[in-house]
Amino acid sequence: MKTIKFLTIAMMIGIATTPAMAQHIKGCPEELQERMREPVALYQDNWKQYNESKDSRYLLEAYPYWKVFVEKCPSNGKNIYTRGEKIMEAKIKAAKDEEERAQLIEELMALYDTRIANFGEASKVTAMKAMELEDILGEAGLERYYKLYNDAVAMEGGLEAAYLVKYMEATINYVRAGYAEPTLVVDNYDIASDLLEEELQKNVEDSVKAATIRGYIAGVEAAFSPYASCEQLVEIYGKKFEADPENVDLLKKITGIMTRKRCTKEELFFKATENLYRLEPTATTALRMGQMCISKDKFSDAINYLKDAIDGLSTKDKYTAYMQMGIAYYNLKQYSAARTAFNNAAATDATKGEPYRMIAVLYGSSTGSATDDNVNGRSVYWAAVDVLQQAKRVDPTPENVEACDKAIATYSAHFPKQTDAFMAGLENGKRYTVPGWIGVTTTVRTR
């Protein structure tokens, strides 16, 4: 009966039964080609039956044939591993007792190692291994699956964006279980955020991929949020700073995370920033000093630090420096210089709507400079709405769009009345150059 079944299968999937017509099995040594034909055919037939019926009994029947195939021909293709995961999951569910289940779990873990040995992608596959272990063992496997996620992140190239939310969730579970201090959550958040930001910059021209990565960023932020308040960060790092106030690595962590989470008015941030700049006066520490000066309302000092920092910064930090410089100029009421800084920020990172939103604030604050429009300076609101529309085009994230729409509604409500515009010689839809320092050409609109 087995011979008849094999002949039927062989005919169905195109494996010839004579040496002259034999189809080569990829990844199998020449001396095993003939011997492997029957197990390969039986594995493939059972997989086909499973694919059509979704009946896991076919996975169990496929197991012995698949196992021989993957052991003897491990470089056949990635398919034998992705299918093997499902086959092994079915075997684990059907295990008779805990001992057999444990053995099968180890067999599945070894399968991932074999895949890495034959097809690489160590970081990605190690993360897949961690996810599998987490799904199967849950909390009981926490120590083990967290270590796998951590190993994956440390591998060359870092962890793919799709796995970074799981990495953060595993970190938090690990800390909550008492295996590490809360500082680990903050450290790993920094790692995950930097990797996601790098990935976003690589895919900024692909709107679909960029939107997906922004979703992962939101997931990481949501996972981290219980640890993200300034009060919590001070609690986490305050004692460490007091114990070792000149530890440069610690100071970098403190100033980095407190900047990211906008905790720059905290005394801990001031102390850490000053110590870091004294010990290591670099472009990055000059940036931190500029941020600290803004927090202390020392805007002229901030601008000097930020100008010193600009040329030596990474793209990401350069964007931050320009934004901070714009804020400092705004507070000094040097609006033209502030606009230049915000435009530089927009040129540095074309995916952000924030620079344009800030320019809208500058325009909306400048009615007094545009009274030559004969509508009490209300022409500034046309220019403000224009840049907000630009912000929405470059940054379609829900948070940015919501902020822009809210501001557009506010500024639009301050457009001049139609009668006032008519009396000033302004006609709806006509082009108009806003007077004063703004000097941009816009379109007349009324309410």
C-alpha positions as CSV (number, residue, x, y, z in Angstrom):
1,M,0.0,0.0,0.0
2,K,2.8,2.4,0.8
3,T,4.4,1.9,-2.6
4,I,1.0,2.6,-4.3
5,K,0.6,5.7,-2.2
6,F,4.1,6.9,-3.0
7,L,3.6,6.3,-6.7
8,T,0.4,8.4,-6.6
9,I,2.1,11.2,-4.7
10,A,5.1,11.1,-7.0
11,M,2.9,11.5,-10.0
12,M,0.9,14.3,-8.4
13,I,3.9,16.5,-7.4
14,G,6.1,15.7,-10.3
15,I,8.8,13.5,-8.7
16,A,9.7,10.9,-11.2
17,T,10.2,7.2,-10.1
18,T,13.0,6.3,-12.4
19,P,16.6,7.5,-12.1
20,A,16.6,8.9,-15.6
21,M,13.6,11.1,-14.9
22,A,14.3,11.8,-11.2
23,Q,13.8,15.4,-10.1
24,H,16.7,16.8,-8.1
25,I,15.9,17.6,-4.5
26,K,17.5,20.9,-3.7
27,G,19.8,21.0,-0.7
28,C,20.2,17.2,-0.5
29,P,23.6,15.5,-1.0
30,E,23.8,13.5,-4.2
31,E,24.2,10.3,-2.3
32,L,20.9,10.9,-0.5
33,Q,18.8,11.9,-3.5
34,E,17.2,8.5,-4.1
35,R,16.7,7.8,-0.4
36,M,15.0,11.1,0.3
37,R,12.3,10.9,-2.5
38,E,9.7,9.0,-0.4
39,P,9.9,11.0,2.8
40,V,9.9,14.3,0.8
41,A,6.9,13.2,-1.2
42,L,5.0,12.1,1.9
43,Y,5.8,15.3,3.8
44,Q,4.7,17.4,0.9
45,D,1.4,15.4,0.4
46,N,0.5,15.8,4.1
47,W,1.3,19.5,4.0
48,K,-0.9,19.9,1.0
49,Q,-3.7,18.1,2.8
50,Y,-3.3,20.4,5.8
51,N,-3.2,23.5,3.6
52,E,-6.5,22.5,2.1
53,S,-8.3,21.3,5.3
54,K,-6.5,23.1,8.1
55,D,-6.8,19.8,10.0
56,S,-3.8,19.5,12.3
57,R,-3.8,15.7,12.0
58,Y,-2.0,16.1,8.7
59,L,0.8,18.1,10.4
60,L,1.3,15.2,12.9
61,E,1.4,12.8,10.0
62,A,3.9,15.0,8.2
63,Y,6.2,15.2,11.2
64,P,8.4,12.1,10.8
65,Y,8.9,12.7,7.0
66,W,9.5,16.4,7.5
67,K,12.0,15.7,10.3
68,V,14.1,13.4,8.1
69,F,14.0,16.0,5.3
70,V,15.2,18.9,7.5
71,E,17.9,16.8,9.1
72,K,19.3,15.5,5.9
73,C,18.7,18.5,3.6
74,P,18.8,21.5,5.9
75,S,19.7,24.0,3.1
76,N,16.6,23.0,0.9
77,G,14.9,26.4,1.5
78,K,13.3,28.6,4.2
79,N,9.9,26.9,3.5
80,I,10.9,23.8,5.5
81,Y,11.5,26.0,8.5
82,T,8.4,28.1,8.3
83,R,6.3,25.0,7.7
84,G,8.3,23.2,10.4
85,E,7.2,25.8,13.0
86,K,3.6,24.8,12.4
87,I,4.4,21.1,12.4
88,M,6.3,21.4,15.7
89,E,3.6,23.6,17.3
90,A,1.1,20.8,16.5
91,K,3.4,18.2,18.0
92,I,3.8,20.3,21.1
93,K,0.0,20.6,21.5
94,A,-0.4,16.9,21.1
95,A,2.4,15.9,23.6
96,K,1.4,13.1,25.9
97,D,3.1,14.6,29.0
98,E,5.3,17.4,30.2
99,E,8.5,15.5,29.5
100,E,7.6,15.0,25.9
101,R,6.4,18.6,25.6
102,A,9.7,19.9,27.0
103,Q,11.7,17.7,24.5
104,L,9.6,19.0,21.6
105,I,10.1,22.6,22.6
106,E,13.8,22.1,22.6
107,E,13.6,20.5,19.2
108,L,11.7,23.6,17.9
109,M,14.3,25.9,19.4
110,A,17.1,23.9,17.7
111,L,15.2,24.2,14.4
112,Y,15.6,28.0,14.6
113,D,19.3,27.5,15.2
114,T,19.6,25.3,12.1
115,R,17.8,27.9,10.0
116,I,20.3,30.5,11.1
117,A,23.2,28.2,10.4
118,N,21.9,27.7,6.8
119,F,20.2,31.0,5.9
120,G,21.6,33.6,8.3
121,E,19.3,36.5,9.4
122,A,20.4,35.8,13.0
123,S,18.8,38.8,14.6
124,K,15.4,38.3,12.9
125,V,15.3,34.6,13.5
126,T,16.5,34.9,17.1
127,A,13.6,37.3,17.7
128,M,11.2,34.8,16.1
129,K,12.6,32.2,18.4
130,A,11.9,34.5,21.4
131,M,8.3,35.1,20.2
132,E,7.7,31.4,19.8
133,L,9.0,30.7,23.3
134,E,6.9,33.5,24.8
135,D,3.8,32.1,23.1
136,I,4.4,28.6,24.2
137,L,5.8,29.1,27.8
138,G,4.3,32.5,28.7
139,E,5.5,33.8,32.1
140,A,7.3,30.6,32.9
141,G,9.7,31.3,30.0
142,L,10.3,35.0,30.8
143,E,14.0,34.8,31.7
144,R,14.8,32.8,28.6
145,Y,12.7,34.7,26.0
146,Y,13.8,38.1,27.3
147,K,17.5,37.0,26.9
148,L,16.7,36.0,23.3
149,Y,15.2,39.4,22.5
150,N,18.1,41.1,24.1
151,D,20.6,38.9,22.1
152,A,18.7,39.8,18.9
153,V,19.0,43.5,19.5
154,A,22.7,43.3,20.2
155,M,23.4,41.5,16.9
156,E,24.8,43.3,13.9
157,G,22.2,45.5,12.3
158,G,20.0,45.5,15.4
159,L,16.5,44.2,15.6
160,E,13.9,44.7,12.8
161,A,11.2,47.3,13.6
162,A,8.5,44.7,13.6
163,Y,9.9,43.0,16.7
164,L,10.8,46.1,18.8
165,V,7.5,46.5,20.5
166,K,7.7,42.8,21.7
167,Y,11.3,43.6,22.9
168,M,10.0,46.5,25.0
169,E,7.1,44.5,26.4
170,A,9.5,41.7,27.3
171,T,11.8,44.2,29.0
172,I,8.9,45.6,31.1
173,N,7.8,42.1,32.1
174,Y,11.4,41.2,33.0
175,V,11.7,44.2,35.3
176,R,8.3,43.7,36.9
177,A,9.2,40.2,37.7
178,G,12.1,41.5,39.7
179,Y,14.9,40.3,37.4
180,A,16.3,43.8,36.8
181,E,16.1,47.4,38.0
182,P,13.7,49.9,36.3
183,T,16.7,51.6,34.6
184,L,16.7,48.6,32.2
185,V,13.4,49.8,30.8
186,V,14.8,53.2,30.1
187,D,18.0,51.9,28.6
188,N,16.1,49.5,26.3
189,Y,13.6,52.2,25.3
190,D,16.5,54.3,24.1
191,I,17.8,51.4,22.0
192,A,14.4,50.6,20.5
193,S,13.6,54.3,19.8
194,D,17.0,54.9,18.1
195,L,16.5,51.7,15.9
196,L,13.0,52.8,14.9
197,E,14.1,56.3,14.1
198,E,16.9,54.9,11.9
199,E,14.4,52.7,10.1
200,L,11.9,55.5,9.6
201,Q,14.6,57.7,8.0
202,K,15.5,54.8,5.6
203,N,11.9,54.4,4.5
204,V,10.7,58.0,4.7
205,E,10.0,58.1,0.9
206,D,7.7,55.0,1.2
207,S,4.5,56.2,2.8
208,V,3.2,52.7,3.5
209,K,6.4,51.5,5.2
210,A,6.8,54.8,7.0
211,A,3.2,54.6,8.4
212,T,3.9,51.0,9.6
213,I,7.1,52.1,11.4
214,R,5.2,55.0,13.0
215,G,2.8,52.4,14.3
216,Y,5.7,50.5,15.9
217,I,7.0,53.8,17.4
218,A,3.5,54.4,18.9
219,G,3.6,50.8,20.3
220,V,7.0,51.3,21.9
221,E,5.9,54.7,23.4
222,A,2.7,53.0,24.8
223,A,4.7,50.2,26.4
224,F,7.2,52.7,27.9
225,S,4.6,55.3,29.1
226,P,4.2,53.8,32.7
227,Y,7.9,54.7,33.2
228,A,7.9,58.0,31.2
229,S,6.9,60.7,33.6
230,C,9.5,63.1,34.8
231,E,8.9,62.2,38.4
232,Q,9.5,58.5,37.6
233,L,12.7,59.3,35.7
234,V,14.0,61.4,38.5
235,E,13.2,58.5,40.9
236,I,14.9,56.0,38.7
237,Y,18.1,57.9,38.1
238,G,18.3,60.3,41.0
239,K,20.0,57.9,43.4
240,K,22.4,56.7,40.7
241,F,23.4,60.2,39.9
242,E,24.1,61.1,43.6
243,A,26.2,57.9,44.0
244,D,28.3,58.5,40.8
245,P,27.8,62.1,39.6
246,E,30.8,62.0,37.2
247,N,30.0,58.8,35.4
248,V,29.9,60.0,31.8
249,D,27.9,57.0,30.5
250,L,25.3,57.5,33.2
251,L,25.2,61.3,32.5
252,K,24.6,60.6,28.8
253,K,21.7,58.3,29.7
254,I,20.1,60.8,32.1
255,T,20.4,63.8,29.8
256,G,19.4,61.7,26.7
257,I,16.2,60.2,28.2
258,M,15.2,63.4,30.0
259,T,15.5,65.4,26.8
260,R,13.5,62.8,24.8
261,K,10.7,62.9,27.4
262,R,10.9,66.7,27.8
263,C,11.9,66.7,31.4
264,T,14.4,69.5,30.9
265,K,13.1,71.6,33.8
266,E,14.1,69.0,36.4
267,E,17.0,69.8,38.7
268,L,18.5,66.4,37.9
269,F,18.6,67.4,34.2
270,F,20.5,70.6,35.1
271,K,23.0,68.9,37.3
272,A,23.7,66.1,34.9
273,T,24.0,68.4,31.9
274,E,26.5,70.7,33.6
275,N,28.6,67.8,34.7
276,L,28.5,66.1,31.3
277,Y,29.5,69.3,29.5
278,R,32.4,69.9,32.0
279,L,33.6,66.4,31.6
280,E,33.0,65.9,27.9
281,P,32.5,69.2,25.9
282,T,31.3,67.8,22.6
283,A,28.6,68.9,20.1
284,T,26.1,66.7,21.8
285,T,26.8,68.1,25.3
286,A,26.7,71.6,23.9
287,L,23.2,70.8,22.6
288,R,22.2,69.6,26.1
289,M,23.5,72.8,27.5
290,G,21.5,74.8,25.0
291,Q,18.4,72.9,26.1
292,M,19.1,73.5,29.7
293,C,19.5,77.2,29.1
294,I,16.1,77.3,27.4
295,S,14.6,75.6,30.5
296,K,16.2,78.3,32.6
297,D,14.9,81.1,30.3
298,K,18.5,82.0,29.3
299,F,17.7,82.2,25.6
300,S,20.8,84.1,24.4
301,D,23.1,81.7,26.1
302,A,21.1,78.8,24.6
303,I,21.5,80.2,21.1
304,N,25.3,80.4,21.6
305,Y,25.6,76.8,22.8
306,L,23.3,75.6,19.9
307,K,25.3,77.4,17.3
308,D,28.5,75.8,18.6
309,A,26.8,72.4,18.5
310,I,25.2,72.4,15.0
311,D,28.0,71.3,12.7
312,G,29.1,68.4,14.8
313,L,25.6,66.8,15.4
314,S,23.9,63.8,13.8
315,T,20.9,64.5,11.6
316,K,18.5,63.7,14.4
317,D,20.2,65.9,16.9
318,K,20.7,68.7,14.3
319,Y,16.9,68.8,13.9
320,T,16.5,69.1,17.6
321,A,19.1,71.9,17.8
322,Y,17.4,73.9,15.1
323,M,14.0,73.5,16.8
324,Q,15.5,74.6,20.1
325,M,17.2,77.5,18.5
326,G,13.9,78.6,16.9
327,I,12.2,78.4,20.3
328,A,15.0,80.6,21.8
329,Y,14.7,83.2,19.1
330,Y,10.9,83.2,19.5
331,N,11.2,83.9,23.2
332,L,13.5,86.8,22.3
333,K,10.8,88.0,19.8
334,Q,13.3,87.7,17.0
335,Y,10.7,86.1,14.7
336,S,12.6,86.2,11.4
337,A,15.6,84.4,12.9
338,A,13.2,82.0,14.6
339,R,11.6,81.2,11.2
340,T,15.0,80.6,9.6
341,A,15.8,78.1,12.4
342,F,12.5,76.3,12.0
343,N,13.0,76.1,8.2
344,N,16.4,74.7,8.8
345,A,14.8,72.0,11.0
346,A,12.3,71.2,8.3
347,A,15.1,70.9,5.8
348,T,17.0,68.6,8.1
349,D,14.0,66.2,8.6
350,A,11.4,66.4,5.9
351,T,9.0,64.1,7.7
352,K,8.2,66.4,10.6
353,G,5.3,68.8,10.7
354,E,6.4,70.5,14.0
355,P,8.7,73.1,12.3
356,Y,5.8,74.3,10.2
357,R,3.4,74.4,13.2
358,M,6.0,76.6,15.0
359,I,6.2,78.9,12.0
360,A,2.4,79.2,12.1
361,V,2.8,80.3,15.8
362,L,5.3,83.0,14.7
363,Y,2.9,84.3,12.1
364,G,-0.1,84.2,14.4
365,S,1.8,86.2,16.9
366,S,2.7,89.0,14.4
367,T,-0.5,90.9,13.6
368,G,1.3,94.1,14.9
369,S,3.9,93.8,12.1
370,A,1.4,93.6,9.3
371,T,-1.1,96.4,10.0
372,D,-0.3,97.9,6.5
373,D,-2.7,95.3,5.2
374,N,-5.6,97.5,6.3
375,V,-7.4,94.6,8.0
376,N,-5.7,95.0,11.4
377,G,-2.9,92.6,10.5
378,R,-5.2,89.7,10.0
379,S,-3.5,88.8,6.7
380,V,-0.9,86.9,9.0
381,Y,-3.6,84.3,9.6
382,W,-3.7,83.4,5.9
383,A,0.1,82.7,6.0
384,A,-0.3,80.7,9.2
385,V,-3.0,78.5,7.6
386,D,-0.8,77.9,4.6
387,V,2.1,76.6,6.6
388,L,-0.2,74.4,8.6
389,Q,-1.5,72.8,5.4
390,Q,2.1,72.2,4.4
391,A,2.7,70.6,7.8
392,K,-0.2,68.2,7.1
393,R,1.2,67.3,3.7
394,V,4.7,66.4,5.0
395,D,3.6,64.7,8.2
396,P,0.3,62.8,8.0
397,T,0.6,61.2,11.4
398,P,-2.7,61.5,13.4
399,E,-1.1,63.6,16.1
400,N,0.2,66.2,13.7
401,V,-3.0,66.3,11.6
402,E,-5.1,66.8,14.7
403,A,-2.8,69.6,16.0
404,C,-2.8,71.3,12.6
405,D,-6.6,71.1,12.2
406,K,-7.2,72.6,15.6
407,A,-4.8,75.5,14.8
408,I,-6.3,76.0,11.3
409,A,-9.8,76.3,12.9
410,T,-8.5,78.9,15.4
411,Y,-6.7,81.0,12.8
412,S,-9.5,80.7,10.2
413,A,-11.9,82.2,12.8
414,H,-9.7,85.3,12.8
415,F,-9.7,85.8,9.0
416,P,-11.0,89.3,8.2
417,K,-14.7,89.7,7.5
418,Q,-15.7,90.0,3.8
419,T,-16.9,93.6,4.2
420,D,-13.6,94.6,5.9
421,A,-11.6,92.9,3.1
422,F,-13.6,94.7,0.5
423,M,-13.1,98.1,2.1
424,A,-9.3,97.4,2.1
425,G,-9.4,96.5,-1.6
426,L,-8.8,92.8,-1.0
427,E,-10.7,90.2,-3.0
428,N,-11.3,86.6,-2.0
429,G,-9.0,84.2,-3.9
430,K,-6.6,86.8,-5.1
431,R,-2.8,86.6,-4.4
432,Y,-1.5,88.8,-1.7
433,T,1.9,89.4,-0.1
434,V,1.8,89.8,3.7
435,P,3.5,93.0,4.8
436,G,6.2,93.3,7.5
437,W,8.8,90.7,8.4
438,I,6.6,87.8,7.2
439,G,6.7,88.9,3.5
440,V,5.2,85.7,2.0
441,T,2.7,85.5,-0.8
442,T,-0.6,84.0,0.1
443,T,-4.3,83.9,-0.9
444,V,-7.0,86.3,0.4
445,R,-9.7,84.5,2.5
446,T,-12.6,85.9,4.5
447,R,-15.0,84.6,7.0
